[in-house]
Amino acid sequence: MYNCSIIKLRQISDRYGYLTPIEGNVDIPFEIKRVYYITKVEKDITRGYHSHKKLHQVLICLNGSVKVQLKNPYYEEVIELNDSSVGLYIGPYIWREMFDFSEGSVLMVLASEPYDESDYIRNYDFYLEEAKKLF
Ligand code: TYD
């Protein structure tokens, strides 16, 4: 899907376990300026319901599983994240909703910019209007 992709992260495994390094501009396509993670999401809760104007993000489910609904004005798909060596890259002007968080799931997000509420589009009709100009 345009402006979205799956990134297979390199995993270093030995008899002591697995190590997954992530370097900005090396393993993911931007410099990392912010990291946050989402935990303890109850069953039946959906988060997200927004897109960003400029922000690039990579979502990695470190434990458990979560589904991500991705939308643009012409296409939508659901990606399940359940592997800590897989990142979901989401670029600008993609609407996202995260749901079906499994118990104990941990969703980590790497972001290209510090938090800025003015970069969010939280109204879906406005999102469609703006994204139609771009896609
Ligand atoms: P939001 O991005 O809306 O979460 P989600 O898309 O997962 O539903 O953020 C929820 C709240 O947290 C909102 O009040 C903004 C705040 N927040 C920060 O203060 N800093 C951050 O880096 C992020 C991502 C959110």
Backbone and ligand atoms as CSV (ligand in chain L), in Angstrom:
chain,resi,resn,atom,element,x,y,z
A,1,MET,N,N,0.856,-1.195,0.000
A,1,MET,CA,C,0.000,0.000,0.000
A,1,MET,C,C,0.893,1.247,0.000
A,2,TYR,N,N,0.504,2.261,-0.765
A,2,TYR,CA,C,1.301,3.466,-0.909
A,2,TYR,C,C,1.602,4.087,0.452
A,3,ASN,N,N,2.838,4.477,0.669
A,3,ASN,CA,C,3.272,5.116,1.918
A,3,ASN,C,C,3.271,4.185,3.133
A,4,CYS,N,N,3.178,2.874,2.896
A,4,CYS,CA,C,3.244,1.897,3.996
A,4,CYS,C,C,4.112,0.737,3.533
A,5,SER,N,N,4.834,0.130,4.439
A,5,SER,CA,C,5.566,-1.079,4.055
A,5,SER,C,C,5.945,-1.882,5.283
A,6,ILE,N,N,6.224,-3.147,5.034
A,6,ILE,CA,C,6.701,-4.029,6.097
A,6,ILE,C,C,8.224,-4.019,6.056
A,7,ILE,N,N,8.828,-3.817,7.207
A,7,ILE,CA,C,10.288,-3.824,7.298
A,7,ILE,C,C,10.708,-5.032,8.130
A,8,LYS,N,N,11.498,-5.895,7.511
A,8,LYS,CA,C,12.013,-7.051,8.254
A,8,LYS,C,C,13.291,-6.600,8.958
A,9,LEU,N,N,13.277,-6.586,10.269
A,9,LEU,CA,C,14.438,-6.113,11.025
A,9,LEU,C,C,15.457,-7.242,11.170
A,10,ARG,N,N,16.724,-6.839,11.217
A,10,ARG,CA,C,17.743,-7.883,11.385
A,10,ARG,C,C,17.712,-8.373,12.824
A,11,GLN,N,N,17.822,-9.684,12.983
A,11,GLN,CA,C,17.791,-10.278,14.314
A,11,GLN,C,C,19.078,-11.034,14.533
A,12,ILE,N,N,19.730,-10.748,15.611
A,12,ILE,CA,C,20.968,-11.457,15.914
A,12,ILE,C,C,20.621,-12.488,16.983
A,13,SER,N,N,20.755,-13.739,16.615
A,13,SER,CA,C,20.372,-14.771,17.577
A,13,SER,C,C,21.577,-15.630,17.928
A,14,ASP,N,N,21.641,-15.981,19.167
A,14,ASP,CA,C,22.643,-16.955,19.606
A,14,ASP,C,C,22.017,-17.735,20.744
A,15,ARG,N,N,22.784,-18.536,21.393
A,15,ARG,CA,C,22.169,-19.390,22.398
A,15,ARG,C,C,21.721,-18.595,23.629
A,16,TYR,N,N,22.031,-17.298,23.635
A,16,TYR,CA,C,21.590,-16.453,24.749
A,16,TYR,C,C,20.270,-15.742,24.450
A,17,GLY,N,N,19.770,-15.908,23.210
A,17,GLY,CA,C,18.494,-15.272,22.863
A,17,GLY,C,C,18.597,-14.459,21.583
A,18,TYR,N,N,17.657,-13.521,21.427
A,18,TYR,CA,C,17.571,-12.715,20.200
A,18,TYR,C,C,17.823,-11.251,20.528
A,19,LEU,N,N,18.537,-10.577,19.637
A,19,LEU,CA,C,18.782,-9.148,19.789
A,19,LEU,C,C,18.432,-8.476,18.461
A,20,THR,N,N,17.591,-7.440,18.531
A,20,THR,CA,C,17.154,-6.751,17.310
A,20,THR,C,C,17.604,-5.294,17.371
A,21,PRO,N,N,18.650,-4.926,16.629
A,21,PRO,CA,C,19.110,-3.537,16.651
A,21,PRO,C,C,18.334,-2.680,15.653
A,22,ILE,N,N,18.075,-1.441,16.014
A,22,ILE,CA,C,17.398,-0.526,15.077
A,22,ILE,C,C,18.155,0.792,15.083
A,23,GLU,N,N,18.756,1.114,13.964
A,23,GLU,CA,C,19.448,2.391,13.824
A,23,GLU,C,C,18.685,3.243,12.827
A,24,GLY,N,N,18.473,4.511,13.194
A,24,GLY,CA,C,17.805,5.435,12.286
A,24,GLY,C,C,18.600,5.579,11.002
A,25,ASN,N,N,17.884,5.688,9.891
A,25,ASN,CA,C,18.475,5.822,8.552
A,25,ASN,C,C,19.277,4.605,8.111
A,26,VAL,N,N,19.271,3.536,8.908
A,26,VAL,CA,C,19.954,2.294,8.519
A,26,VAL,C,C,18.909,1.182,8.426
A,27,ASP,N,N,18.284,0.883,9.564
A,27,ASP,CA,C,17.289,-0.202,9.582
A,27,ASP,C,C,15.895,0.305,9.275
A,28,ILE,N,N,15.673,1.583,9.509
A,28,ILE,CA,C,14.395,2.202,9.158
A,28,ILE,C,C,14.701,3.497,8.399
A,29,PRO,N,N,13.754,3.975,7.578
A,29,PRO,CA,C,14.114,5.033,6.625
A,29,PRO,C,C,14.048,6.466,7.146
A,30,PHE,N,N,14.299,6.666,8.435
A,30,PHE,CA,C,14.335,8.039,8.951
A,30,PHE,C,C,15.137,8.058,10.253
A,31,GLU,N,N,15.525,9.254,10.648
A,31,GLU,CA,C,16.196,9.450,11.926
A,31,GLU,C,C,15.143,9.360,13.027
A,32,ILE,N,N,15.450,8.672,14.099
A,32,ILE,CA,C,14.468,8.497,15.184
A,32,ILE,C,C,14.571,9.668,16.161
A,33,LYS,N,N,13.461,10.420,16.277
A,33,LYS,CA,C,13.488,11.548,17.218
A,33,LYS,C,C,12.617,11.293,18.456
A,34,ARG,N,N,11.821,10.210,18.388
A,34,ARG,CA,C,10.909,9.940,19.515
A,34,ARG,C,C,10.561,8.462,19.510
A,35,VAL,N,N,10.423,7.927,20.714
A,35,VAL,CA,C,9.969,6.536,20.883
A,35,VAL,C,C,8.857,6.540,21.918
A,36,TYR,N,N,7.776,5.825,21.638
A,36,TYR,CA,C,6.776,5.621,22.689
A,36,TYR,C,C,6.212,4.219,22.547
A,37,TYR,N,N,5.583,3.757,23.594
A,37,TYR,CA,C,4.993,2.425,23.499
A,37,TYR,C,C,3.645,2.398,24.197
A,38,ILE,N,N,2.818,1.499,23.713
A,38,ILE,CA,C,1.429,1.398,24.169
A,38,ILE,C,C,1.266,0.027,24.826
A,39,THR,N,N,0.764,0.045,26.054
A,39,THR,CA,C,0.598,-1.195,26.816
A,39,THR,C,C,-0.782,-1.200,27.476
A,40,LYS,N,N,-1.168,-2.343,28.011
A,40,LYS,CA,C,-2.378,-2.476,28.849
A,40,LYS,C,C,-3.628,-1.957,28.142
A,41,VAL,N,N,-3.745,-2.227,26.854
A,41,VAL,CA,C,-4.959,-1.836,26.128
A,41,VAL,C,C,-5.986,-2.944,26.316
A,42,GLU,N,N,-7.164,-2.569,26.781
A,42,GLU,CA,C,-8.184,-3.576,27.041
A,42,GLU,C,C,-8.778,-4.091,25.733
A,43,LYS,N,N,-9.302,-5.305,25.826
A,43,LYS,CA,C,-10.001,-5.932,24.715
A,43,LYS,C,C,-11.121,-4.983,24.242
A,44,ASP,N,N,-11.416,-4.998,22.971
A,44,ASP,CA,C,-12.487,-4.176,22.378
A,44,ASP,C,C,-12.157,-2.677,22.270
A,45,ILE,N,N,-10.942,-2.301,22.622
A,45,ILE,CA,C,-10.546,-0.890,22.469
A,45,ILE,C,C,-9.868,-0.701,21.113
A,46,THR,N,N,-10.241,0.381,20.428
A,46,THR,CA,C,-9.544,0.763,19.195
A,46,THR,C,C,-8.913,2.134,19.427
A,47,ARG,N,N,-7.641,2.259,19.062
A,47,ARG,CA,C,-6.905,3.520,19.205
A,47,ARG,C,C,-6.538,4.051,17.824
A,48,GLY,N,N,-5.932,5.211,17.804
A,48,GLY,CA,C,-5.487,5.763,16.527
A,48,GLY,C,C,-6.517,6.744,16.020
A,49,TYR,N,N,-7.258,6.354,14.979
A,49,TYR,CA,C,-8.262,7.233,14.352
A,49,TYR,C,C,-7.635,8.572,13.949
A,50,HIS,N,N,-6.487,8.503,13.320
A,50,HIS,CA,C,-5.882,9.743,12.824
A,50,HIS,C,C,-4.880,9.429,11.720
A,51,SER,N,N,-4.456,10.489,11.045
A,51,SER,CA,C,-3.281,10.390,10.172
A,51,SER,C,C,-2.359,11.542,10.550
A,52,HIS,N,N,-1.190,11.542,9.952
A,52,HIS,CA,C,-0.238,12.628,10.176
A,52,HIS,C,C,0.069,13.322,8.867
A,53,LYS,N,N,0.424,14.608,8.966
A,53,LYS,CA,C,0.745,15.369,7.753
A,53,LYS,C,C,2.188,15.121,7.315
A,54,LYS,N,N,3.110,15.094,8.289
A,54,LYS,CA,C,4.536,14.969,7.929
A,54,LYS,C,C,5.223,13.773,8.572
A,55,LEU,N,N,4.652,13.263,9.641
A,55,LEU,CA,C,5.359,12.273,10.465
A,55,LEU,C,C,5.520,10.926,9.762
A,56,HIS,N,N,6.699,10.340,9.957
A,56,HIS,CA,C,6.963,8.955,9.547
A,56,HIS,C,C,7.063,8.128,10.826
A,57,GLN,N,N,6.490,6.943,10.799
A,57,GLN,CA,C,6.532,6.098,11.990
A,57,GLN,C,C,6.811,4.647,11.610
A,58,VAL,N,N,7.394,3.911,12.557
A,58,VAL,CA,C,7.478,2.452,12.416
A,58,VAL,C,C,6.882,1.848,13.681
A,59,LEU,N,N,5.917,0.961,13.501
A,59,LEU,CA,C,5.257,0.285,14.620
A,59,LEU,C,C,5.841,-1.124,14.741
A,60,ILE,N,N,6.210,-1.481,15.958
A,60,ILE,CA,C,6.747,-2.826,16.205
A,60,ILE,C,C,6.031,-3.412,17.411
A,61,CYS,N,N,5.439,-4.568,17.235
A,61,CYS,CA,C,4.759,-5.227,18.351
A,61,CYS,C,C,5.792,-6.095,19.065
A,62,LEU,N,N,6.225,-5.639,20.237
A,62,LEU,CA,C,7.314,-6.328,20.942
A,62,LEU,C,C,6.832,-7.571,21.660
A,63,ASN,N,N,5.557,-7.592,22.004
A,63,ASN,CA,C,5.007,-8.772,22.687
A,63,ASN,C,C,3.534,-8.898,22.342
A,64,GLY,N,N,3.052,-10.115,22.162
A,64,GLY,CA,C,1.642,-10.322,21.837
A,64,GLY,C,C,1.345,-9.933,20.403
A,65,SER,N,N,0.126,-9.447,20.172
A,65,SER,CA,C,-0.277,-9.104,18.809
A,65,SER,C,C,-1.239,-7.928,18.814
A,66,VAL,N,N,-1.302,-7.264,17.678
A,66,VAL,CA,C,-2.223,-6.145,17.494
A,66,VAL,C,C,-2.521,-6.046,16.003
A,67,LYS,N,N,-3.729,-5.612,15.673
A,67,LYS,CA,C,-4.069,-5.401,14.260
A,67,LYS,C,C,-4.085,-3.899,13.967
A,68,VAL,N,N,-3.641,-3.558,12.764
A,68,VAL,CA,C,-3.606,-2.155,12.349
A,68,VAL,C,C,-4.397,-2.019,11.051
A,69,GLN,N,N,-5.441,-1.222,11.115
A,69,GLN,CA,C,-6.211,-0.922,9.905
A,69,GLN,C,C,-5.575,0.307,9.265
A,70,LEU,N,N,-5.177,0.175,8.001
A,70,LEU,CA,C,-4.569,1.274,7.252
A,70,LEU,C,C,-5.539,1.696,6.171
A,71,LYS,N,N,-5.685,2.996,5.989
A,71,LYS,CA,C,-6.625,3.471,4.964
A,71,LYS,C,C,-6.041,4.660,4.228
A,72,ASN,N,N,-6.297,4.705,2.914
A,72,ASN,CA,C,-6.186,5.955,2.172
A,72,ASN,C,C,-7.531,6.107,1.459
A,73,PRO,N,N,-7.750,7.174,0.706
A,73,PRO,CA,C,-9.100,7.358,0.154
A,73,PRO,C,C,-9.538,6.252,-0.802
A,74,TYR,N,N,-8.608,5.463,-1.300
A,74,TYR,CA,C,-8.954,4.500,-2.352
A,74,TYR,C,C,-8.708,3.049,-1.991
A,75,TYR,N,N,-8.094,2.818,-0.819
A,75,TYR,CA,C,-7.676,1.450,-0.510
A,75,TYR,C,C,-7.577,1.302,0.992
A,76,GLU,N,N,-7.853,0.107,1.486
A,76,GLU,CA,C,-7.609,-0.146,2.906
A,76,GLU,C,C,-7.177,-1.574,3.131
A,77,GLU,N,N,-6.413,-1.798,4.175
A,77,GLU,CA,C,-6.032,-3.156,4.514
A,77,GLU,C,C,-5.737,-3.256,6.003
A,78,VAL,N,N,-5.780,-4.510,6.504
A,78,VAL,CA,C,-5.479,-4.757,7.909
A,78,VAL,C,C,-4.202,-5.587,7.969
A,79,ILE,N,N,-3.266,-5.114,8.778
A,79,ILE,CA,C,-2.009,-5.843,8.983
A,79,ILE,C,C,-1.978,-6.298,10.432
A,80,GLU,N,N,-1.691,-7.572,10.643
A,80,GLU,CA,C,-1.514,-8.040,12.023
A,80,GLU,C,C,-0.028,-8.037,12.361
A,81,LEU,N,N,0.305,-7.402,13.471
A,81,LEU,CA,C,1.692,-7.408,13.946
A,81,LEU,C,C,1.790,-8.382,15.117
A,82,ASN,N,N,2.644,-9.378,14.994
A,82,ASN,CA,C,2.775,-10.366,16.068
A,82,ASN,C,C,4.202,-10.916,16.143
A,83,ASP,N,N,5.154,-10.130,15.617
A,83,ASP,CA,C,6.530,-10.603,15.528
A,83,ASP,C,C,7.444,-9.395,15.792
A,84,SER,N,N,8.249,-9.482,16.830
A,84,SER,CA,C,9.074,-8.330,17.224
A,84,SER,C,C,10.206,-8.041,16.246
A,85,SER,N,N,10.356,-8.882,15.220
A,85,SER,CA,C,11.381,-8.591,14.207
A,85,SER,C,C,10.761,-7.969,12.952
A,86,VAL,N,N,9.491,-7.568,13.062
A,86,VAL,CA,C,8.809,-6.953,11.906
A,86,VAL,C,C,8.350,-5.549,12.281
A,87,GLY,N,N,8.669,-4.580,11.437
A,87,GLY,CA,C,8.207,-3.215,11.638
A,87,GLY,C,C,7.205,-2.854,10.553
A,88,LEU,N,N,6.209,-2.074,10.932
A,88,LEU,CA,C,5.248,-1.565,9.942
A,88,LEU,C,C,5.527,-0.076,9.769
A,89,TYR,N,N,6.049,0.285,8.604
A,89,TYR,CA,C,6.306,1.693,8.305
A,89,TYR,C,C,5.010,2.352,7.848
A,90,ILE,N,N,4.683,3.491,8.433
A,90,ILE,CA,C,3.506,4.270,8.023
A,90,ILE,C,C,3.966,5.694,7.762
A,91,GLY,N,N,3.799,6.149,6.548
A,91,GLY,CA,C,4.207,7.501,6.162
A,91,GLY,C,C,3.063,8.489,6.306
A,92,PRO,N,N,3.258,9.699,5.789
A,92,PRO,CA,C,2.250,10.748,5.903
A,92,PRO,C,C,0.933,10.405,5.184
A,93,TYR,N,N,-0.127,10.958,5.694
A,93,TYR,CA,C,-1.464,10.885,5.083
A,93,TYR,C,C,-2.010,9.461,4.939
A,94,ILE,N,N,-1.671,8.617,5.917
A,94,ILE,CA,C,-2.300,7.295,6.010
A,94,ILE,C,C,-3.137,7.281,7.285
A,95,TRP,N,N,-4.397,6.968,7.134
A,95,TRP,CA,C,-5.274,6.846,8.308
A,95,TRP,C,C,-5.001,5.504,8.980
A,96,ARG,N,N,-4.876,5.480,10.320
A,96,ARG,CA,C,-4.608,4.219,11.023
A,96,ARG,C,C,-5.510,4.057,12.245
A,97,GLU,N,N,-5.909,2.799,12.446
A,97,GLU,CA,C,-6.660,2.419,13.649
A,97,GLU,C,C,-6.045,1.122,14.165
A,98,MET,N,N,-5.743,1.076,15.442
A,98,MET,CA,C,-5.131,-0.110,16.029
A,98,MET,C,C,-6.159,-0.793,16.940
A,99,PHE,N,N,-6.320,-2.094,16.777
A,99,PHE,CA,C,-7.366,-2.806,17.529
A,99,PHE,C,C,-6.934,-4.248,17.775
A,100,ASP,N,N,-7.777,-4.984,18.495
A,100,ASP,CA,C,-7.467,-6.383,18.826
A,100,ASP,C,C,-6.101,-6.530,19.496
A,101,PHE,N,N,-5.819,-5.663,20.456
A,101,PHE,CA,C,-4.585,-5.812,21.228
A,101,PHE,C,C,-4.721,-7.070,22.091
A,102,SER,N,N,-3.778,-7.974,22.012
A,102,SER,CA,C,-3.857,-9.174,22.852
A,102,SER,C,C,-3.427,-8.800,24.275
A,103,GLU,N,N,-3.811,-9.651,25.221
A,103,GLU,CA,C,-3.452,-9.368,26.613
A,103,GLU,C,C,-1.930,-9.345,26.747
A,104,GLY,N,N,-1.413,-8.344,27.391
A,104,GLY,CA,C,0.037,-8.255,27.592
A,104,GLY,C,C,0.787,-7.718,26.381
A,105,SER,N,N,0.060,-7.255,25.368
A,105,SER,CA,C,0.762,-6.784,24.163
A,105,SER,C,C,1.481,-5.466,24.433
A,106,VAL,N,N,2.574,-5.294,23.722
A,106,VAL,CA,C,3.386,-4.064,23.823
A,106,VAL,C,C,3.637,-3.578,22.404
A,107,LEU,N,N,3.097,-2.413,22.090
A,107,LEU,CA,C,3.293,-1.842,20.750
A,107,LEU,C,C,4.241,-0.653,20.873
A,108,MET,N,N,5.415,-0.796,20.273
A,108,MET,CA,C,6.400,0.300,20.311
A,108,MET,C,C,6.325,1.066,18.996
A,109,VAL,N,N,6.456,2.384,19.102
A,109,VAL,CA,C,6.406,3.231,17.909
A,109,VAL,C,C,7.658,4.096,17.852
A,110,LEU,N,N,8.332,4.070,16.723
A,110,LEU,CA,C,9.481,4.932,16.459
A,110,LEU,C,C,8.984,6.048,15.557
A,111,ALA,N,N,9.333,7.284,15.881
A,111,ALA,CA,C,8.772,8.408,15.124
A,111,ALA,C,C,9.873,9.351,14.663
A,112,SER,N,N,9.626,9.998,13.534
A,112,SER,CA,C,10.646,10.847,12.904
A,112,SER,C,C,10.695,12.262,13.482
A,113,GLU,N,N,9.704,12.629,14.306
A,113,GLU,CA,C,9.651,13.986,14.853
A,113,GLU,C,C,9.170,13.944,16.301
A,114,PRO,N,N,9.484,14.987,17.066
A,114,PRO,CA,C,8.907,15.087,18.411
A,114,PRO,C,C,7.382,15.201,18.323
A,115,TYR,N,N,6.723,15.012,19.424
A,115,TYR,CA,C,5.262,15.103,19.456
A,115,TYR,C,C,4.803,16.506,19.060
A,116,ASP,N,N,3.836,16.556,18.148
A,116,ASP,CA,C,3.309,17.848,17.689
A,116,ASP,C,C,1.850,17.651,17.301
A,117,GLU,N,N,0.955,18.097,18.154
A,117,GLU,CA,C,-0.474,17.866,17.911
A,117,GLU,C,C,-0.917,18.488,16.586
A,118,SER,N,N,-0.257,19.561,16.145
A,118,SER,CA,C,-0.696,20.217,14.903
A,118,SER,C,C,-0.370,19.376,13.656
A,119,ASP,N,N,0.403,18.313,13.826
A,119,ASP,CA,C,0.697,17.417,12.696
A,119,ASP,C,C,-0.393,16.350,12.518
A,120,TYR,N,N,-1.303,16.259,13.491
A,120,TYR,CA,C,-2.359,15.237,13.424
A,120,TYR,C,C,-3.529,15.709,12.558
A,121,ILE,N,N,-4.166,14.768,11.849
A,121,ILE,CA,C,-5.509,14.994,11.299
A,121,ILE,C,C,-6.400,13.966,11.982
A,122,ARG,N,N,-7.327,14.441,12.799
A,122,ARG,CA,C,-8.144,13.514,13.589
A,122,ARG,C,C,-9.580,13.417,13.075
A,123,ASN,N,N,-9.915,14.237,12.075
A,123,ASN,CA,C,-11.271,14.197,11.523
A,123,ASN,C,C,-11.237,13.426,10.200
A,124,TYR,N,N,-11.997,12.320,10.133
A,124,TYR,CA,C,-11.862,11.436,8.968
A,124,TYR,C,C,-12.340,12.102,7.683
A,125,ASP,N,N,-13.405,12.892,7.744
A,125,ASP,CA,C,-13.887,13.567,6.522
A,125,ASP,C,C,-12.847,14.570,6.017
A,126,PHE,N,N,-12.244,15.305,6.943
A,126,PHE,CA,C,-11.189,16.250,6.553
A,126,PHE,C,C,-9.996,15.495,5.976
A,127,TYR,N,N,-9.665,14.357,6.622
A,127,TYR,CA,C,-8.570,13.513,6.110
A,127,TYR,C,C,-8.831,13.128,4.654
A,128,LEU,N,N,-10.054,12.640,4.381
A,128,LEU,CA,C,-10.379,12.194,3.011
A,128,LEU,C,C,-10.202,13.337,2.017
A,129,GLU,N,N,-10.699,14.513,2.390
A,129,GLU,CA,C,-10.565,15.689,1.503
A,129,GLU,C,C,-9.104,15.982,1.180
A,130,GLU,N,N,-8.278,16.014,2.244
A,130,GLU,CA,C,-6.854,16.361,2.058
A,130,GLU,C,C,-6.117,15.259,1.296
A,131,ALA,N,N,-6.376,13.990,1.678
A,131,ALA,CA,C,-5.632,12.884,1.065
A,131,ALA,C,C,-6.004,12.706,-0.402
A,132,LYS,N,N,-7.234,13.030,-0.757
A,132,LYS,CA,C,-7.656,12.910,-2.169
A,132,LYS,C,C,-6.842,13.836,-3.064
A,133,LYS,N,N,-6.364,14.939,-2.494
A,133,LYS,CA,C,-5.541,15.869,-3.280
A,133,LYS,C,C,-4.159,15.275,-3.571
A,134,LEU,N,N,-3.754,14.313,-2.726
A,134,LEU,CA,C,-2.378,13.796,-2.825
A,134,LEU,C,C,-2.276,12.438,-3.504
A,135,PHE,N,N,-3.304,11.585,-3.327
A,135,PHE,CA,C,-3.200,10.206,-3.834
A,135,PHE,C,C,-3.775,10.086,-5.232
L,1,TYD,P1,P,-2.565,9.547,20.374
L,1,TYD,O1,O,-1.452,9.759,19.395
L,1,TYD,O2,O,-3.914,10.125,20.032
L,1,TYD,O3,O,-2.721,7.991,20.672
L,1,TYD,P2,P,-3.341,6.805,19.751
L,1,TYD,O4,O,-3.190,7.203,18.323
L,1,TYD,O5,O,-2.534,5.583,20.120
L,1,TYD,O6,O,-4.772,6.629,20.133
L,1,TYD,O7,O,-2.083,10.095,21.777
L,1,TYD,C1,C,-2.838,9.889,22.969
L,1,TYD,C2,C,-2.507,11.003,23.941
L,1,TYD,O8,O,-1.123,10.999,24.275
L,1,TYD,C3,C,-2.813,12.387,23.383
L,1,TYD,O9,O,-3.344,13.179,24.435
L,1,TYD,C4,C,-1.464,12.944,22.998
L,1,TYD,C5,C,-0.513,12.251,23.951
L,1,TYD,N1,N,0.816,11.984,23.359
L,1,TYD,C6,C,1.924,12.673,23.815
L,1,TYD,O10,O,1.847,13.521,24.716
L,1,TYD,N2,N,3.151,12.396,23.262
L,1,TYD,C7,C,3.298,11.489,22.278
L,1,TYD,O11,O,4.433,11.260,21.773
L,1,TYD,C8,C,2.128,10.787,21.778
L,1,TYD,C9,C,2.234,9.774,20.683
L,1,TYD,C10,C,0.916,11.069,22.363
